[in-house]
């Protein structure tokens, strides 16, 4: 197949066509993991795939305990099914944990103190506790591990990476933490071989057609493990302009997905791939990730191709959106772009005003 056909199939996989999903849990299980280091981004990632839902409604759904945020892979926060947290941490999170020694050395932290801090948090949260980030840091200090500078973030990450804690929905503007075992009493326990197959199946059904290299980059699995997962996942190999890619066979019969989409910066649409050339040119990527610093701008796309970046400012009476085109915009493009932003306004329950930038 050609690249445009593959891109359209990707939009189906990414649930950017007709999704058929009705809950946060269903969307999260479909992907297996959704990029979630920025809370507002992941809430809109869910919102765009659950049309008609408001931010308030989606936040309320995250309190049901069937999804959780933690660091399952790449040392990055993702939203994942709660029951899958332990095996994902053991399968892919372990690689980040293995590299923690160098970070501890840089921070002047011993492994014993890192483990002690995790134990302190475990005791403080036991019995259904839920504590803000600042309260967690205070508990660690009071428990005898001095926290200063960047140590707080590292110790909170370390406790979650070990499977002791996880990130619960915010209290106001602040993160909260809970015991993973208490938040997710149901626990799936596939074998390692089964887990590789599950992860591969979920990745390719939600991102395919794409490459084994993209899968390995998304998970940080060794290529040997990535290929073992692909072999176990029941996928179909497809040739995309001479490049071997893989897809869920159920996606291959999907019709074309067209239209404009307003997506958050930290969305699987961009971050789910190492190779983003289907969606954006090299020059466009420089504007999407200015300075190459890993901070992605929100995008406006047409038929899966990035057309512009956008920034929003929430006011009391309206949400103001600045749109910066990354290609030539016609009058019709402006009309379509403004229309594509309206669902975001409905999501935050505010009217949208658009400022057009050159």
Rosetta silent file (secondary structure, phi, psi, omega in degrees, C-alpha in Angstrom):
SEQUENCE: XXXXXXXXXXXXXXXXXXXXXXXXXXXXXXXXXXXXXXXXXXXXXXXXXXXXXXXXXXXXXXXXXXXXXXXXXXXXXXXXXXXXXXXXXXXXXXXXXXXXXXXXXXXXXXXXXXXXXXXXXXXXXXXXXXXXXXXXXXXXXXXXXXXXXXXXXXXXXXXXXXXXXXXXXXXXXXXXXXXXXXXXXXXXXXXXXXXXXXXXXXXXXXXXXXXXXXXXXXXXXXXXXXXXXXXXXXXXXXXXXXXXXXXXXXXXXXXXXXXXXXXXXXXXXXXXXXXXXXXXXXXXXXXXXXXXXXXXXXXXXXXXXXXXXXXXXXXXXXXXXXXXXXXXXXXXXXXXXXXXXXXXXXXXXXXXXXXXXX
SCORE:     score description
SCORE:     0.000 S_00000001
   1 L     0.000  162.069  178.705    0.000    0.000    0.000 S_00000001
   2 L   -90.094  170.761 -174.225    1.072    3.626   -0.361 S_00000001
   3 H   -62.661  -39.504 -178.658    1.859    6.003    2.501 S_00000001
   4 H   -64.189  -38.308  176.656   -1.436    7.901    2.309 S_00000001
   5 H   -65.003  -44.260  179.371   -3.421    4.678    2.653 S_00000001
   6 H   -61.768  -40.183  179.857   -1.272    3.601    5.605 S_00000001
   7 H   -64.047  -41.763  178.064   -1.740    6.982    7.264 S_00000001
   8 H   -62.737  -39.513  176.509   -5.510    6.747    6.919 S_00000001
   9 H   -65.586  -35.904  176.225   -5.431    3.285    8.499 S_00000001
  10 H   -60.220  -40.343 -179.485   -3.335    4.703   11.328 S_00000001
  11 H   -62.517  -36.291  174.089   -6.051    7.254   12.043 S_00000001
  12 H   -63.279  -48.033 -179.882   -8.511    4.371   12.434 S_00000001
  13 H   -59.435  -40.132 -177.670   -6.091    2.588   14.764 S_00000001
  14 L   -76.966    5.326 -178.861   -5.553    5.783   16.774 S_00000001
  15 L    59.644   38.456  177.308   -9.329    6.072   17.297 S_00000001
  16 L  -105.309    9.445  169.102   -9.433    9.328   15.349 S_00000001
  17 L  -107.363 -135.693  173.859  -12.249    8.097   13.146 S_00000001
  18 L   -81.502  114.224 -168.033  -15.446    6.567   14.491 S_00000001
  19 L   -83.599  -39.176 -174.837  -14.207    5.079   17.765 S_00000001
  20 L    72.446    3.539  179.537  -17.058    2.960   19.087 S_00000001
  21 L   -94.101  146.379 -174.181  -15.562    3.437   22.562 S_00000001
  22 L  -122.363   -1.780 -176.227  -17.747    4.598   25.413 S_00000001
  23 L  -149.562  161.662  174.625  -15.455    4.977   28.426 S_00000001
  24 H   -58.902  -41.115  179.486  -12.023    6.043   29.584 S_00000001
  25 H   -60.343  -45.080 -177.982  -11.311    2.414   30.444 S_00000001
  26 H   -63.847  -42.583  178.410  -12.147    1.209   26.931 S_00000001
  27 H   -64.114  -44.840 -178.394   -9.936    3.808   25.259 S_00000001
  28 H   -63.983  -42.037  178.553   -7.061    3.103   27.654 S_00000001
  29 H   -65.987  -35.767  178.179   -7.315   -0.659   27.189 S_00000001
  30 H   -58.797  -46.665 -178.745   -7.372   -0.213   23.408 S_00000001
  31 H   -78.858  -31.515 -172.492   -4.046    1.607   23.480 S_00000001
  32 L    87.714  -39.259  177.449   -2.515   -0.285   26.381 S_00000001
  33 L  -161.765  134.550  176.975   -0.837    2.976   27.419 S_00000001
  34 E  -117.310  130.594  176.890   -1.521    6.637   26.657 S_00000001
  35 E   -50.810  128.509 -171.167    1.152    9.311   26.980 S_00000001
  36 L  -148.405   26.878  177.949    0.241   11.169   30.182 S_00000001
  37 L   -69.193  -24.466  175.110    3.125   13.203   31.578 S_00000001
  38 L  -109.237  115.211 -172.757    0.979   16.295   31.006 S_00000001
  39 H   -62.331  -44.361 -179.007   -2.403   15.832   32.667 S_00000001
  40 H   -62.057  -35.861  178.588   -4.299   18.350   30.546 S_00000001
  41 H   -64.415  -47.495 -176.299   -2.969   16.714   27.390 S_00000001
  42 H   -69.298  -31.062  176.760   -4.067   13.201   28.304 S_00000001
  43 H   -64.370  -39.787  177.188   -7.494   14.416   29.375 S_00000001
  44 H   -74.935  -31.910  172.900   -7.993   15.949   25.920 S_00000001
  45 H   -55.928  -40.606  176.398   -6.491   12.826   24.294 S_00000001
  46 H   -71.162  -42.867 -177.014   -9.359   10.970   25.952 S_00000001
  47 H   -61.568  -40.485 -178.246  -11.858   13.706   25.167 S_00000001
  48 H   -68.539  -22.208  179.522  -11.140   13.763   21.448 S_00000001
  49 H   -97.926   -4.192  176.114  -11.759    9.989   21.362 S_00000001
  50 L  -127.440   66.836 -173.224  -14.903   10.219   23.478 S_00000001
  51 L   -56.619  138.523 -178.933  -16.776   12.965   21.625 S_00000001
  52 L    96.939  -16.448  178.695  -19.399   14.766   23.640 S_00000001
  53 L   -83.234  144.546  175.473  -17.721   14.155   27.005 S_00000001
  54 L   -94.005  164.192  177.681  -16.603   17.114   29.068 S_00000001
  55 H   -58.300  -42.821 -179.783  -13.355   17.409   30.964 S_00000001
  56 H   -59.098  -42.253 -179.132  -15.286   17.215   34.233 S_00000001
  57 H   -67.522  -38.801 -179.139  -16.927   13.956   33.182 S_00000001
  58 H   -70.862  -40.236  175.225  -13.638   12.392   32.108 S_00000001
  59 H   -58.559  -43.153  179.119  -11.885   13.381   35.342 S_00000001
  60 H   -60.472  -37.966  178.565  -14.757   11.757   37.242 S_00000001
  61 H   -64.761  -32.213 -179.346  -14.264    8.541   35.245 S_00000001
  62 H   -70.422  -10.117  176.204  -10.593    8.396   36.249 S_00000001
  63 H   -83.478   -3.577 -177.447  -11.769    8.072   39.869 S_00000001
  64 H   -76.672   -9.573  175.143  -13.261    4.645   39.116 S_00000001
  65 L    76.288    7.699  176.929   -9.847    3.045   39.697 S_00000001
  66 L   -89.799   -6.032  171.272   -9.830    1.020   36.488 S_00000001
  67 E  -132.663  156.859 -177.425   -7.072    3.243   35.054 S_00000001
  68 E  -151.164  153.032  173.167   -3.989    4.705   36.718 S_00000001
  69 E  -102.384  134.455  174.798   -1.022    6.887   35.846 S_00000001
  70 E  -159.941 -170.159 -175.913    2.487    5.612   36.447 S_00000001
  71 E  -108.588   73.879 -174.206    5.868    5.180   34.714 S_00000001
  72 E   -78.111  -21.732 -177.692    5.528    1.840   32.852 S_00000001
  73 E  -162.245  154.101  178.387    8.090    2.537   30.109 S_00000001
  74 L    61.375   13.167 -177.841   10.653    5.021   28.833 S_00000001
  75 L    64.499   23.518 -174.885   10.712    6.653   32.271 S_00000001
  76 E  -122.202  143.587 -179.681    7.612    8.585   31.167 S_00000001
  77 E   -70.411  132.596  174.600    4.176    8.829   32.769 S_00000001
  78 E  -131.855  155.738  169.326    1.418    6.945   30.941 S_00000001
  79 E   -93.007  125.128 -175.874   -2.231    6.223   31.636 S_00000001
  80 E  -137.023  161.458  172.920   -2.694    2.448   31.714 S_00000001
  81 E   -61.700  130.676 -175.106   -5.289   -0.117   32.820 S_00000001
  82 H   -57.107  -39.624 -176.371   -4.812   -0.482   36.569 S_00000001
  83 H   -68.776  -14.520 -179.839   -4.876   -4.272   36.468 S_00000001
  84 H   -99.562   -0.443 -172.131   -1.957   -4.276   34.006 S_00000001
  85 H   -61.280  -44.992 -174.610    0.319   -1.969   35.972 S_00000001
  86 H   -64.195  -48.265 -176.651    2.408   -4.626   37.718 S_00000001
  87 H   -69.938  -30.353  177.466    3.267   -6.722   34.673 S_00000001
  88 H   -69.044  -41.514  176.303    3.988   -3.637   32.575 S_00000001
  89 H   -61.050  -39.314 -179.269    6.352   -2.282   35.218 S_00000001
  90 H   -72.398  -32.459 -176.309    8.067   -5.665   35.369 S_00000001
  91 H   -83.582  -49.250 -173.280    8.301   -6.035   31.585 S_00000001
  92 H  -114.201  -29.695  179.951    9.212   -2.546   30.348 S_00000001
  93 H   -70.285  -24.869 -176.869    9.618   -0.349   33.416 S_00000001
  94 H   -60.550  -28.192 -179.878   12.463   -2.484   34.688 S_00000001
  95 H   -66.563  -38.847  176.883   14.785   -1.029   32.020 S_00000001
  96 H   -68.911  -38.576  179.815   14.350    2.461   33.462 S_00000001
  97 H   -64.436  -35.753  179.529   14.817    1.120   36.984 S_00000001
  98 H   -64.383  -27.442  179.872   18.059   -0.555   35.949 S_00000001
  99 L   -90.215    4.836 -174.950   19.442    2.828   34.925 S_00000001
 100 H   -71.178  -22.106 -176.843   18.521    4.515   38.205 S_00000001
 101 H   -60.044  -42.088  179.618   21.910    3.904   39.799 S_00000001
 102 H   -63.800  -39.450  179.019   23.603    6.582   37.677 S_00000001
 103 H   -66.268  -40.220  178.210   20.875    9.063   38.543 S_00000001
 104 H   -62.970  -40.092  178.736   21.217    8.271   42.256 S_00000001
 105 H   -61.090  -43.216  179.561   24.963    8.787   42.021 S_00000001
 106 H   -63.142  -37.724 -177.505   24.402   12.191   40.411 S_00000001
 107 H   -84.681   -7.678 -177.281   21.902   13.142   43.128 S_00000001
 108 L    72.012   37.303 -175.533   24.071   11.821   45.945 S_00000001
 109 L  -117.776  133.861  177.495   21.433    9.272   46.956 S_00000001
 110 L   -86.206  156.592  176.688   22.069    5.728   48.117 S_00000001
 111 H   -63.883  -35.243  179.638   19.932    2.795   47.004 S_00000001
 112 H   -61.671  -42.030  179.358   19.215    2.065   50.659 S_00000001
 113 H   -70.419  -35.300  176.663   17.741    5.545   51.153 S_00000001
 114 H   -62.909  -43.577  177.937   15.707    5.256   47.931 S_00000001
 115 H   -66.470  -37.836  178.288   14.248    1.959   49.182 S_00000001
 116 H   -62.953  -41.762  179.570   13.661    3.467   52.621 S_00000001
 117 H   -62.723  -41.006  177.984   11.753    6.359   51.068 S_00000001
 118 H   -63.059  -39.975  178.562    9.559    3.923   49.121 S_00000001
 119 H   -66.253  -38.456  177.965    8.852    2.008   52.341 S_00000001
 120 H   -61.160  -45.224  178.862    7.991    5.260   54.145 S_00000001
 121 H   -64.139  -40.859  178.880    5.490    6.131   51.426 S_00000001
 122 H   -58.787  -43.004  179.974    4.045    2.635   51.522 S_00000001
 123 H   -70.100  -38.904 -177.624    3.410    2.919   55.262 S_00000001
 124 H   -67.603  -32.232 -175.958    2.026    6.466   55.016 S_00000001
 125 H   -93.800   -9.498 -175.494   -0.478    5.525   52.301 S_00000001
 126 L   -59.970  144.605  178.556   -1.553    2.168   53.725 S_00000001
 127 L    86.870   26.949  177.394   -5.232    1.735   54.500 S_00000001
 128 L    88.533   14.790 -179.463   -6.639    3.685   51.579 S_00000001
 129 L   -66.988  155.063  177.168   -4.535    6.793   52.008 S_00000001
 130 L  -147.353  120.004 -172.536   -4.171    9.386   49.290 S_00000001
 131 E  -128.152  145.852  175.784   -1.603   12.127   49.591 S_00000001
 132 E   -69.822  165.274  179.279   -0.560   15.104   47.529 S_00000001
 133 H   -57.724  -45.338 -178.375    2.913   15.302   46.087 S_00000001
 134 H   -65.756  -36.977  178.432    4.002   17.861   48.700 S_00000001
 135 H   -67.570  -35.204  176.707    2.576   15.720   51.515 S_00000001
 136 H   -63.139  -45.862  179.518    4.488   12.697   50.185 S_00000001
 137 H   -62.740  -40.605  178.242    7.755   14.637   50.185 S_00000001
 138 H   -62.838  -39.875  179.633    7.027   15.847   53.723 S_00000001
 139 H   -64.168  -39.264  178.904    6.375   12.251   54.854 S_00000001
 140 H   -64.928  -43.846  177.568    9.693   11.106   53.397 S_00000001
 141 H   -59.491  -47.280 -177.896   11.509   13.928   55.189 S_00000001
 142 H   -66.588  -25.914  179.676    9.789   13.131   58.468 S_00000001
 143 L   -81.085   -4.793  173.896   10.626    9.453   58.003 S_00000001
 144 L   110.383    5.380  174.494   14.338   10.183   57.990 S_00000001
 145 L  -110.538  111.846 -176.753   15.318   10.593   54.315 S_00000001
 146 L   -68.865  128.827 -177.708   16.298   14.203   53.668 S_00000001
 147 L  -117.586  126.410  176.120   14.701   15.542   50.470 S_00000001
 148 L  -150.506  160.438  176.484   15.966   18.595   48.637 S_00000001
 149 L    56.044 -128.102 -176.101   16.273   19.819   45.053 S_00000001
 150 L   -85.905    1.203 -177.921   15.488   17.121   42.483 S_00000001
 151 H   -63.974  -36.073 -176.894   15.442   14.297   45.037 S_00000001
 152 H   -58.102  -50.080 -179.996   11.687   14.604   45.602 S_00000001
 153 H   -61.356  -44.546 -176.992   10.764   13.801   42.012 S_00000001
 154 H   -61.881  -42.628 -177.588   13.268   10.953   41.829 S_00000001
 155 H   -69.104  -36.182  176.012   12.019    9.321   45.030 S_00000001
 156 H   -67.012  -41.427  175.452    8.369    9.568   43.957 S_00000001
 157 H   -61.358  -45.265 -175.459    9.300    8.090   40.578 S_00000001
 158 H   -62.247  -43.594 -179.874   11.337    5.342   42.230 S_00000001
 159 H   -63.347  -38.278  177.838    8.501    4.269   44.556 S_00000001
 160 H   -73.182  -36.955  179.701    6.106    4.060   41.602 S_00000001
 161 H   -64.341  -32.033  176.549    8.673    2.320   39.423 S_00000001
 162 L   -76.991   -7.721 -179.998    9.006   -0.332   42.103 S_00000001
 163 L    85.659   14.048  178.526    5.230   -0.831   42.022 S_00000001
 164 L   -81.116  -49.592 -175.868    4.644    0.573   45.503 S_00000001
 165 E  -120.990  174.867  172.727    2.731    3.728   44.547 S_00000001
 166 E  -155.693  166.232 -178.039    1.011    5.258   41.526 S_00000001
 167 E   -89.019  122.537  175.912   -0.377    8.652   40.534 S_00000001
 168 E   -94.740  172.420  177.272   -4.073    9.162   41.314 S_00000001
 169 E   -56.020  153.094 -176.133   -6.237   12.010   39.952 S_00000001
 170 E   -62.489  153.946  166.285   -5.253   15.503   41.047 S_00000001
 171 E  -109.668  101.898 -170.048   -6.383   17.283   44.154 S_00000001
 172 L    67.696 -124.690  179.772   -6.860   20.760   42.751 S_00000001
 173 L   -96.878    3.160 -172.306   -3.728   21.456   40.731 S_00000001
 174 E  -109.217  139.631  174.553   -1.534   18.987   42.622 S_00000001
 175 E   -59.472  150.187  168.922   -0.758   15.349   41.895 S_00000001
 176 E  -124.423  157.465 -179.572   -1.829   12.763   44.424 S_00000001
 177 E  -125.821  148.037  178.415   -0.337    9.348   45.098 S_00000001
 178 E  -135.815  168.292  170.630   -1.887    6.086   46.285 S_00000001
 179 E   -75.238  128.364 -178.544   -0.726    2.549   46.940 S_00000001
 180 H   -59.468  -44.213 -177.095   -0.880    0.691   43.645 S_00000001
 181 H   -64.074  -31.099  179.659   -2.079   -2.548   45.247 S_00000001
 182 H   -80.263  -34.659  178.786   -4.954   -0.748   46.994 S_00000001
 183 H   -72.864  -34.294 -175.277   -6.000    1.221   43.916 S_00000001
 184 L  -125.979   73.754 -179.026   -5.789   -1.847   41.692 S_00000001
 185 L   -65.611  -30.373  174.146   -6.673   -4.944   43.732 S_00000001
 186 L   -78.387  133.511 -172.390   -7.366   -6.903   40.522 S_00000001
 187 L  -138.857  112.681  175.120   -4.034   -7.866   39.005 S_00000001
 188 L   -75.086  141.396 -175.785   -3.399   -9.507   35.628 S_00000001
 189 L  -137.105   66.379  177.251   -0.350  -11.801   35.653 S_00000001
 190 L   -70.334  158.210  171.351    0.574  -13.017   32.157 S_00000001
 191 L   -67.133  168.165 -179.709    3.800  -14.899   31.553 S_00000001
 192 H   -60.579  -43.029  179.190    6.618  -12.892   30.005 S_00000001
 193 H   -61.939  -44.363  178.222    5.919  -14.398   26.575 S_00000001
 194 H   -63.385  -40.894 -178.804    2.216  -13.630   26.904 S_00000001
 195 H   -62.849  -40.809  177.589    2.963  -10.086   28.105 S_00000001
 196 H   -61.260  -41.770  179.057    5.142   -9.375   25.064 S_00000001
 197 H   -66.586  -40.831  178.362    2.317  -10.543   22.801 S_00000001
 198 H   -62.444  -46.296 -177.786   -0.302   -8.469   24.644 S_00000001
 199 H   -64.035  -42.326  179.042    1.838   -5.342   24.487 S_00000001
 200 H   -65.116  -43.844 -179.839    2.570   -5.818   20.779 S_00000001
 201 H   -61.101  -45.237 -178.944   -1.067   -6.482   19.948 S_00000001
 202 H   -66.685  -39.197 -179.880   -2.241   -3.383   21.794 S_00000001
 203 H   -64.776  -49.648 -174.653    0.448   -1.202   20.266 S_00000001
 204 H   -74.181  -30.196  176.858   -0.131   -2.221   16.653 S_00000001
 205 H   -71.047  -23.645 -178.103   -3.932   -2.242   16.883 S_00000001
 206 H  -103.213   -6.964 -178.550   -3.769    1.333   18.215 S_00000001
 207 H  -132.744  -16.033 -171.527   -0.872    2.658   16.071 S_00000001
 208 L   -73.665  163.076    0.875   -0.520    0.429   13.010 S_00000001
 209 L   -73.683  135.842  174.662    0.483    0.119   10.316 S_00000001
 210 E  -157.284 -177.459 -167.784    3.937    0.890   11.676 S_00000001
 211 L   -98.806  163.023  173.019    7.333   -0.696   12.128 S_00000001
 212 H   -61.179  -34.106  179.301    8.997   -2.996   14.631 S_00000001
 213 H   -64.799  -39.671  176.863   11.440   -0.145   15.273 S_00000001
 214 H   -63.339  -41.041  178.658    8.572    2.138   16.281 S_00000001
 215 H   -63.241  -45.231  179.247    7.275   -0.533   18.669 S_00000001
 216 H   -63.140  -38.155  178.777   10.711   -1.006   20.220 S_00000001
 217 H   -67.852  -37.430 -179.344   11.077    2.767   20.580 S_00000001
 218 H   -66.731  -38.488 -175.476    7.656    3.116   22.199 S_00000001
 219 H   -96.553  -21.157 -169.219    8.351    0.386   24.759 S_00000001
 220 L    63.947   25.192  172.273   12.159    0.606   25.026 S_00000001
 221 L   -75.064  151.122  169.347   12.208   -3.162   24.582 S_00000001
 222 L   -62.875  148.797 -176.311   15.253   -4.783   23.041 S_00000001
 223 H   -58.355  -34.011  178.080   14.592   -5.530   19.368 S_00000001
 224 H   -59.804  -45.020  179.163   14.713   -9.277   20.084 S_00000001
 225 H   -69.346  -37.805  178.598   11.840   -8.897   22.568 S_00000001
 226 H   -60.156  -44.231 -178.950    9.960   -6.553   20.236 S_00000001
 227 H   -69.864  -33.378  176.117   10.073   -9.133   17.448 S_00000001
 228 H   -64.824  -39.875  177.372    9.019  -11.905   19.857 S_00000001
 229 H   -64.064  -43.213  178.772    6.010   -9.808   20.830 S_00000001
 230 H   -61.037  -42.436 -178.841    5.102   -9.193   17.189 S_00000001
 231 H   -63.828  -28.392 -176.586    5.327  -12.918   16.435 S_00000001
 232 H   -93.346   -2.373 -167.591    2.923  -13.684   19.289 S_00000001
 233 L   -97.658   -2.605  179.489    0.408  -10.920   18.547 S_00000001
 234 L    69.072   37.700 -176.915   -1.447  -12.249   15.501 S_00000001
 235 E   -92.926  168.576  177.058   -0.473   -9.308   13.303 S_00000001
 236 E  -116.901  132.577  175.426   -0.292   -8.953    9.523 S_00000001
 237 E   -79.937  135.615  177.229    2.822   -7.713    7.701 S_00000001
 238 E  -130.806  144.469  176.970    2.154   -4.971    5.156 S_00000001
 239 E   -94.734  119.187  179.082    4.455   -3.338    2.632 S_00000001
 240 E  -114.862   98.499 -177.913    4.181    0.467    2.781 S_00000001
 241 L    49.208   45.640  175.884    6.114    1.938   -0.123 S_00000001
 242 L    87.380    0.192  179.899    8.830   -0.691    0.337 S_00000001
 243 E  -108.467  130.148  177.690    8.940   -0.562    4.177 S_00000001
 244 E   -73.517  123.006  175.376    7.823   -3.564    6.233 S_00000001
 245 E  -129.362  169.352 -176.944    5.122   -2.567    8.698 S_00000001
 246 E  -128.560  147.776 -179.202    2.704   -4.457   10.903 S_00000001
 247 E  -149.560  157.122  169.820   -0.991   -4.011   11.558 S_00000001
 248 E   -71.444  127.045 -177.774   -3.952   -5.601   13.273 S_00000001
 249 H   -57.515  -25.838 -179.574   -5.791   -7.443   10.475 S_00000001
 250 H   -66.626  -22.298 -178.049   -9.093   -5.963   11.721 S_00000001
 251 H   -81.776  -25.702 -169.391   -7.880   -2.482   10.722 S_00000001
 252 L   -65.993  -20.550  179.429   -6.998   -3.323    7.127 S_00000001
 253 L   -93.307    2.684 -177.791  -10.592   -3.302    5.926 S_00000001
 254 L   -69.374  145.398  175.559  -11.332    0.132    7.388 S_00000001
 255 L   -76.815  172.171 -177.508  -12.409    2.893    5.042 S_00000001
 256 L   -66.220  144.430  175.430  -10.495    6.165    4.737 S_00000001
 257 L  -106.881  122.890 -178.012  -10.512    8.612    7.644 S_00000001
 258 L  -126.885  168.961  175.554  -10.641   12.230    6.580 S_00000001
 259 L   111.342  173.732 -178.450  -11.109   15.605    8.164 S_00000001
 260 E   -92.201  146.350  175.641   -9.465   17.979   10.596 S_00000001
 261 E  -136.241  136.738  172.306   -8.479   17.107   14.161 S_00000001
 262 E  -103.569  110.132 -173.626   -7.320   19.367   17.010 S_00000001
 263 E  -116.189  151.821  175.222   -5.002   17.228   19.139 S_00000001
 264 L   -70.994  166.362 -179.001   -2.959   17.903   22.275 S_00000001
 265 L   -66.398  -47.324 -176.656    0.812   18.036   22.095 S_00000001
 266 L   -92.222   68.845 -178.326    1.495   14.904   24.128 S_00000001
 267 L  -119.553  151.723  179.353   -0.725   12.585   22.111 S_00000001
 268 H   -60.839  -19.914  176.767   -0.047    9.140   20.700 S_00000001
 269 H   -53.660  -38.220  178.055   -0.651   10.663   17.242 S_00000001
 270 H  -108.506  -45.937 -171.828    2.905   12.027   17.390 S_00000001
 271 H   -77.932   -9.481  179.490    4.580   10.492   20.445 S_00000001
 272 L   -79.220    2.677 -174.258    3.580    6.935   19.574 S_00000001
 273 L  -136.263  144.575  169.072    6.198    6.793   16.808 S_00000001
 274 L   -79.121  -40.347  179.110    9.944    7.201   16.410 S_00000001
 275 L   -98.957  111.359 -176.149    9.449    7.984   12.718 S_00000001
 276 L  -107.645   17.736 -172.944    6.900   10.814   12.376 S_00000001
 277 L   -68.274  -23.221  176.599    7.478   11.509    8.693 S_00000001
 278 L   -64.945  -34.509 -172.172    3.992   10.323    7.673 S_00000001
 279 L   -94.675  -26.597 -173.656    2.412   13.081    9.749 S_00000001
 280 L  -153.222  149.993  175.586    4.854   15.975    9.444 S_00000001
 281 L   -78.441  168.609  178.516    7.853   17.198    7.451 S_00000001
 282 H   -59.177  -43.906  179.955   11.266   17.754    9.016 S_00000001
 283 H   -65.961  -39.410  178.251   10.703   21.523    9.033 S_00000001
 284 H   -64.130  -39.046  179.637    7.257   21.151   10.585 S_00000001
 285 H   -61.483  -30.337  177.147    8.678   18.948   13.335 S_00000001
 286 H   -65.586  -29.811  177.044   11.036   21.772   14.283 S_00000001
 287 H   -86.120  -29.025  178.412    7.966   23.913   15.002 S_00000001
 288 H   -72.225  -37.083  177.536    6.044   21.105   16.689 S_00000001
 289 L  -123.229   74.813 -174.990    8.968   20.427   19.056 S_00000001
 290 H   -60.488  130.239 -179.551   10.746   23.807   19.172 S_00000001
 291 H    76.760    1.774  179.927   14.382   23.425   20.165 S_00000001
 292 H    59.002   32.980 -173.227   14.045   19.639   20.149 S_00000001
 293 L   -93.644    6.644  177.920   13.421   19.779   23.904 S_00000001
 294 L    85.254   -0.883  177.995   10.759   17.077   24.037 S_00000001
 295 L   -97.588  109.367 -174.863    7.913   19.529   24.629 S_00000001
 296 L   -89.473  135.498  174.396    5.376   18.955   21.836 S_00000001
 297 L   -80.188  152.467  173.763    2.986   21.659   20.696 S_00000001
 298 E   -64.880  146.887 -174.061   -0.674   20.861   20.140 S_00000001
 299 E  -121.880  150.016  167.188   -1.415   20.138   16.482 S_00000001
 300 E  -111.090  124.514 -178.069   -4.144   20.716   13.938 S_00000001
 301 E  -122.381  153.635  173.434   -4.126   18.019   11.282 S_00000001
 302 E  -124.704  120.406 -177.563   -6.020   17.414    8.044 S_00000001
 303 L    53.520   32.673  177.493   -6.383   13.801    6.918 S_00000001
 304 L    89.344   -6.850  178.431   -3.554   12.936    9.316 S_00000001
 305 E   -97.581  130.253  179.734   -1.102   15.563    7.985 S_00000001
 306 E   -67.188  131.291 -179.762   -0.103   18.317   10.401 S_00000001
 307 E  -112.860  -27.528 -174.253   -1.259   21.721    9.180 S_00000001
 308 E  -162.422  165.025  167.967   -0.713   23.990   12.199 S_00000001
 309 E  -112.956  156.489 -179.174    0.137   24.177   15.885 S_00000001
 310 E  -141.820  150.576  176.933   -2.159   25.771   18.464 S_00000001
 311 E  -129.380  141.125 -178.177   -1.982   27.117   21.987 S_00000001
 312 E  -121.262  147.506  174.628   -4.899   27.706   24.286 S_00000001
 313 E  -126.748  117.828 -178.774   -5.474   30.027   27.237 S_00000001
 314 E   -83.631  122.624  173.374   -8.400   29.232   29.493 S_00000001
 315 L  -107.127 -177.305  179.938  -10.285   32.273   30.735 S_00000001
 316 L   -74.521  -29.886 -174.231  -13.339   32.530   32.938 S_00000001
 317 L  -115.289  -12.173 -178.446  -15.705   33.164   30.036 S_00000001
 318 E  -160.447  163.008  171.305  -13.902   31.738   26.980 S_00000001
 319 E  -109.811  122.795 -178.962  -10.930   29.738   25.797 S_00000001
 320 E   -95.184  127.913 -176.916   -8.610   31.741   23.573 S_00000001
 321 E  -120.843  127.987  173.801   -6.738   29.734   20.930 S_00000001
 322 E  -101.130  126.870 -179.027   -3.786   30.930   18.860 S_00000001
 323 E  -112.682  124.712  179.100   -3.293   29.035   15.598 S_00000001
 324 E  -115.472  105.236 -179.976    0.064   29.127   13.810 S_00000001
 325 E   -62.851  144.762  175.470   -0.053   27.526   10.313 S_00000001
 326 L  -111.008    7.074  176.576    2.877   25.339    9.286 S_00000001
 327 L  -154.044  171.823 -178.717    1.820   25.337    5.640 S_00000001
 328 L   -63.676  127.044 -179.763   -0.103   27.635    3.346 S_00000001
 329 L  -104.609  131.067  171.728   -3.640   28.201    4.651 S_00000001
 330 L   -90.908  171.610  176.033   -6.558   29.027    2.369 S_00000001
 331 H   -59.901  -38.959  178.791   -9.711   30.735    3.546 S_00000001
 332 H   -65.462  -35.264  177.813  -11.403   27.318    3.544 S_00000001
 333 H   -63.466  -41.201  179.534   -8.576   25.922    5.705 S_00000001
 334 H   -63.080  -42.413  178.252   -9.171   28.634    8.304 S_00000001
 335 H   -61.234  -45.678 -178.920  -12.864   27.840    8.416 S_00000001
 336 H   -65.973  -39.192 -179.951  -12.141   24.104    8.809 S_00000001
 337 H   -64.196  -44.299  179.675   -9.475   24.725   11.461 S_00000001
 338 H   -65.196  -37.068  177.302  -11.782   26.882   13.553 S_00000001
 339 H   -65.698  -38.295 -179.063  -14.526   24.280   13.269 S_00000001
 340 H   -66.356  -22.640 -179.526  -12.098   21.553   14.378 S_00000001
 341 H   -84.521  -14.080 -177.251  -11.360   23.521   17.563 S_00000001
 342 H   -61.913  -39.353  177.716  -15.003   23.736   18.623 S_00000001
 343 H   -59.586  -30.566  177.089  -15.067   20.256   20.240 S_00000001
 344 H   -66.491  -39.885  176.162  -12.261   21.403   22.546 S_00000001
 345 H   -59.699  -43.602  177.582  -14.426   24.323   23.629 S_00000001
 346 H   -63.078  -35.868  179.999  -17.288   21.922   24.361 S_00000001
 347 H   -62.585  -45.041 -179.786  -14.832   19.731   26.287 S_00000001
 348 H   -91.725    2.755  176.493  -13.782   22.574   28.622 S_00000001
 349 L    60.428   43.233  176.914  -17.335   23.985   28.554 S_00000001
 350 L  -141.163  148.006  173.174  -16.301   27.372   27.194 S_00000001
 351 E   -67.868  151.851 -178.476  -16.777   29.146   23.865 S_00000001
 352 E  -104.253  131.411  169.814  -13.682   29.266   21.630 S_00000001
 353 E  -115.345  133.855 -173.761  -12.168   32.425   20.216 S_00000001
 354 E  -112.304  130.716  172.737   -9.449   31.908   17.584 S_00000001
 355 E  -106.950  121.606 -178.483   -6.537   34.231   16.884 S_00000001
 356 E   -89.016  120.497  178.110   -4.971   33.650   13.495 S_00000001
 357 E  -102.238  149.585 -178.995   -1.179   34.018   13.471 S_00000001
 358 L   -71.783    0.000    0.000    0.872   34.419   10.309 S_00000001
